[in-house]
Amino acid sequence: MFSAFVNVFKIPELRKKVLFTLMLLCVYRVGKYVPLPGIDQDRLAHFFSQQSGSAAQMFADYFAMFTGGDLGQSTLFGLGIMPYISASIILQLLVTVVPALEKLKKEGESGYRKIQEYTRYGTVFLCLFQAAFWVRYLNANNLIYPEYEGSISFALIAVTGLMAGTLLLMWMGEQIDEYGIGNGVSLIIMAGIIARLPSVFIEVFQGLAMGSADGSGLDMQKIVFIVVSFVVVVAGAILITQAQRRIPIQQAKQTRGRRIVGGQRHYLPLRVNHGGVMPIIFASSLLLFPNMLFHWLSSARIWPNSLWDVLATEMTAGRWMYEVSYIAMVYFFAYFWTSVQFQPKELANNLRDMGSFIPGLRPGKRTADYLEAVMMRITYVGAGFLSIIAVIPSVFAVQLGIPFRISGFLGGTGLLIVVSVALDLIQRIEANLIMRNYQGFLGGEGVGRIKGRQY
């Protein structure tokens, strides 16, 4: 593996891509600590420290993990890449239901560029809305300096700064896509997650010291359990990310002159975890609202008041009602996202047009029904694994007394994002190395690119 890293910098073109990507990621990390003017950062930090364990704090943590931003610091990149991600998801959903957008998608590169243009417009609109909402929230909670309270000029500067930061991140992600290596937006999110690791290591050592002194912190057994669990969960995440169900495809034989061509046998790979990390993102985001709703109903003294208190308690991370709801929503969104992204009828028609077929099945409707049935079955397995990954952090935090900041790296969305983005980056670098007759990261004689596991 060390020789593979050395080979990366031996190839001038690949070296430029890697260094360009690292440079833009460094710019992102620097911009993340540029504060917005007029905001009392000390009061803001104190406000979020008092919200520990509340729905607002959970929302801020999820926001920081998914977007690369940090509302708890309210910096230039405070909104992160969230508006761009939201606009991209909305456009992906609209492509499946709006005929005009679906037609654009089938036009190839020109249609893709047009959809990207619509995504940018949507990003500006969502960014304006989210920035205005956040500035209003800061004003309502007296988190800005007194001389700027109610100031229109401050609001304009803050909204403009947040919008400029998000649009700069969007531009940086697109530049990485074009001139760097890897998916730019995903790398920005991964960099924000990995940047939290040093503070987690410090917290682990501090907990070990406290445990050695008075028995109230982490002991050595818990730390060994955390390390072993982390290795096992990462291995499982890699396995399910790469897992595929390979459908045998037979190419029809054709006669061209005196020769018979075709007849080759190949495979159609269907990913077990087709939805990726999206089901967990949707489920965890929606589960923030029941807790806030029940707390509001309880504080408003709406009858029956005791019922809202019980439901607010049960809908917190680690409680059985919350975890069961979490698993149910992960399954729902796994099937929903698969039904949106996977089009068996279109895939069956493409196979028929290319002169290929699945042995034992007629091209057309029978093939589409078979592909849909297979995808529904493997999605059940993928959703089950996603459910396990999703509930591990909160269950370990509650049952074993491990701080959530530490147990959060034993599973959940952050781990899946890091694993999937790292695998994609390694595969792209490995493809560049093998294309130039270098060994990949796996090395060895006859070892090719990283492949999906067959089920």
C-alpha positions, -999 to +999 in steps of 0.1 A: +000+000+000+029+024+008+043+018-027+009+026-042+009+060-024+043+067-037+032+058-072+004+083-069+029+111-068+050+097-096+023+104-122+023+141-130-014+143-139-026+123-109-003+142-086-018+175-098-053+162-092-045+150-057-027+182-047-055+204-062-081+185-042-060+188-010-056+225-015-093+232-019-100+210+012-075+232+032-093+263+020-126+248+032-111+241+067-097+277+069-130+292+059-148+272+085-132+293+112-139+327+097-167+341+119-196+362+107-194+398+119-218+410+146-224+377+163-213+371+199-195+338+195-190+333+233-227+337+240-235+314+210-212+287+224-227+291+259-262+289+244-255+255+226-237+241+257-270+247+277-289+229+250-270+197+255-292+167+248-321+188+235-336+185+200-319+218+190-285+204+199-292+172+181-302+192+150-270+212+152-249+180+155-267+163+126-264+195+105-227+197+111-222+160+102-243+160+070-232+194+056-197+202+065-210+234+082-214+243+119-242+264+132-227+262+167-199+286+155-219+306+129-189+311+105-187+319+069-193+282+060-219+279+088-246+266+064-222+242+048-232+225+016-267+217+028-286+240+004-268+224-026-275+189-013-312+197-007-315+212-042-298+182-058-321+158-040-352+178-050-341+178-086-334+140-085-370+135-073-385+159-098-366+141-127-387+110-120-421+128-120-417+158-144-416+146-181-396+177-192-368+170-167-369+133-176-364+142-212-335+165-203-319+136-184-320+114-215-303+140-237-269+131-222-242+156-213-262+187-225-292+177-204-270+170-174-256+205-176-291+220-178-302+201-147-270+213-130-280+248-138-314+244-123-297+229-092-276+260-088-307+282-090-324+261-064-293+263-042-294+301-043-331+301-033-327+276-005-296+293+007-314+326+010-343+310+029-321+291+053-297+320+059-326+344+066-342+319+090-308+314+109-303+352+113-338+356+126-332+327+151-300+345+163-319+377+168-347+360+186-323+344+211-302+375+216-271+359+203-257+390+185-241+421+200-267+446+214-258+474+190-267+452+160-300+439+173-328+446+148-303+461+124-312+457+087-276+462+077-264+434+100-291+411+086-280+418+050-244+413+058-250+381+077-273+366+050-249+377+022-219+361+041-237+328+047-249+327+010-214+335-002-199+308+019-223+281+006-220+292-030-182+291-026-184+255-013-206+246-042-181+261-066-152+243-048-170+210-051-176+214-088-139+224-093-128+192-075-152+172-098-136+187-129-100+192-120-094+171-089-102+136-080-132+122-063-167+137-057-161+172-045-192+176-023-188+142-007-151+150+001-161+183+018-186+164+040-160+137+048-134+163+057-158+179+081-165+145+098-129+134+100-119+168+115-140+159+146-118+128+153-090+146+172-115+160+197-130+125+201-095+110+208-089+137+234-123+129+250-114+092+251-081+099+269-097+123+293-124+097+301-097+071+307-079+094+331-111+102+350-119+065+351-085+057+365-089+084+391-124+080+405-141+053+384-166+077+368-151+078+333-141+053+307-122+022+318-098+001+297-125-025+290-148+000+274-120+014+253-110-020+241-147-027+233-149+006+214-118-002+193-130-037+185-165-025+177-152+002+154-131-023+134-161-047+131-185-020+121-162-005+096-156-039+080-193-045+079-199-010+063-173-018+036-189-052+030-225-038+026-213-008+005-195-030-020-221-059-019-238-067-052-263-092-066-250-101-100-277-110-126-264-131-155-270-114-189-267-132-222-260-113-254-279-125-284-260-140-313-260-120-346-249-130-381-228-104-399-218-117-433-202-151-427-194-144-391-215-149-360-209-123-334-222-118-298-233-146-275-210-134-247-222-139-211-218-111-186-234-098-154-257-069-144-246-058-109-274-046-085-262-030-053-275-044-021-275-010-005-289+009-034-300+039-014-266+045+002-267+068+032-299+086+021-324+065+041-305+072+074-303+110+066-340+112+059-350+091+089-328+109+114-338+143+101-375+136+105-371+120+139-359+154+153-394+169+149-416+146+172-394+154+202-397+191+196-435+188+189-441+168+222-421+193+242-441+222+228-474+204+235-462+197+271-450+233+277-483+247+262-503+227+288-524+210+262-544+181+276-533+153+283-502+170+296-487+139+311-489+119+279-468+145+260-441+143+287-440+105+283-438+107+245-412+134+246-390+112+269-396+081+248-388+099+215-352+106+226-322+087+213-317+054+231-353+048+241-371+018+226-399+039+209-373+061+192-352+032+180-382+012+167-394+043+149-359+049+136-357+013+121-392+016+106-383+049+089-350+035+076-368+006+060-395+030+045-370+054+030-347+026+018-376+012-003-388+047-012-353+058-025-348+026-044-382+029-061-373+065-071-338+057-084-341+022-097-363+020-129-366-017-138-388-011-169-363+013-184-335-011-176-353-040-192-360-019-223-323-009-225-313-046-223-337-055-251-325-026-273-289-038-269-298-074-278-293-088-244-316-109-222-317-127-189-316-165-195-350-180-190-369-147-191-386-130-220-373-094-227-397-067-217-422-070-189-411-104-175-375-091-172-387-058-156-408-078-130-379-101-122-355-072-117-380-054-095-385-085-074-348-091-070-342-054-060-370-055-034-355-086-018-319-073-016-332-039-004-347-057+026-312-070+035-295-036+028-321-017+049-316-042+078-279-035+078-286+003+077-309-001+106-282-018+127-256+009+117-282+036+126-291+024+161-256+013+173-244+047+185-274+056+206-278+021+220-241+019+231-243+054+245-273+046+267-266+010+277-228+013+282-225+049+294-203+059+265-205+096+255-225+100+223-197+120+207-175+088+210-202+062+202-212+083+171-181+070+153-192+034+159-220+037+133-246+060+120-245+084+090-210+098+096-193+064+094-212+053+063-203+086+046-166+083+054-165+046+043-184+052+010-165+083+000-131+067+010-139+036-011-149+058-041-117+078-038-095+047-036-113+032-066-107+063-087-070+065-077-066+028-083-081+031-117-056+058-126-027+036-114-038+005-132-044+024-164-007+034-163+005-001-155+010+005-118-003-018-091-033-007-072-037-004-035-044-041-031-011-049-049+000-085-056+001-106-088-032-108-106-050-085-082-073-061-099-096-033-088-117-034-057-148-054-067-182-058-051-190-089-031-214-112-048-246-125-030 
